Amino acid sequence: MNIIDGKAISAQIRAELKAESDKLKAEKGITPGLAVIIVGEDPASQIYVRNKARACEELGYYSEVHRLPAETTEEELGELIDKLNADKKIHGILVQLPLPGHKDEKSLLLRISPEKDVDAFHPYNVGRISTGDYGFLPCTPAGVMELIERSGISVSGKNCVVIGRSNIVGKPMAMLLINASGTVTVCHSRTQNLAEICRSADILVSAVGKADFVKADMVKEGAVVIDVGMNRNAEGKLCGDVAYDEVAPKCSYITPVPGGVGPMTITMLMRNTLYAAKTSVK
Ligand code: NAP
């Protein structure tokens, strides 16, 4: 059994991105710039935003964080997005979700220029993902693909099962696996015979959000298991969806939590920001 080291792979990719970004600066005078908008005081969101700003600093990107009070109106948020859309220093715009106070997240995300949509949530970019004509890649699924590819695992022709069908993880994950020539099944809360379907997986990706959800009897001997889940167990410790201790001995490869998929998401955001900066040169 091999443990896929997300921290090490993420560090390797960040070094590659830094080299590319330094080159872009030296040759074209462009510094990749990311603007993050955070509304309200949600503690988890505050940590994510801090980590994003820190990653920008590490790679020598320009970053700005717009901290707005929870009472900010949709119109005010929209005006800020318009301003950032027009700002030449900014190549990527990210609105930290969830937004407090029942704001219309969909229409705000639509307002971000597709060329600056580094989260790849805009329908234009979602469409490009489904046609395999890649621009921005959705961060968490793209991180999973990097973990798989850089571990030397081929997806082509493999039975891939994704548990979860969210717009952020499950659906784009399935698209990327299809585009890599996997034979893909997507499961969700209405799926019948879930354990049986999971046992058919050569590559099993779990994005459910429930601790200890994937048990050993759901996993085939020799499978690759990728755990996207980020949950807290009864003791408050960070854990994934997979009952790691019982599942790991059956796997050829497995990602731990923490230290698997988690470190990759922000790294992929950094990759998208660099891509936006590069493609901003007409
Ligand atoms: P989500 O929107 O809540 O989606 C969860 C999915 O799991 C849904 O499609 C749901 O099915 C399915 N599900 C729930 N119970 C199930 C069951 N009993 N059997 C089969 N499927 C079931 O969550 P998400 O945003 O995709 O995130 C999933 C997990 O990934 C969370 O733990 C989240 O924290 C984590 N995450 C991690 C990262 C990272 O960077 N590592 C990034 C994003 C998310 P229905 O559609 O039928 O309800």
Boltz pocket constraint, residues with backbone or C-beta under 6 A from the ligand:
constraints:
  - pocket:
      binder: B
      contacts: [[A, 140], [A, 163], [A, 164], [A, 165], [A, 166], [A, 167], [A, 168], [A, 169], [A, 170], [A, 187], [A, 188], [A, 189], [A, 190], [A, 191], [A, 194], [A, 206], [A, 207], [A, 208], [A, 209], [A, 210], [A, 227], [A, 228], [A, 229], [A, 230], [A, 231], [A, 261], [A, 262], [A, 265]]
      max_distance: 6.0
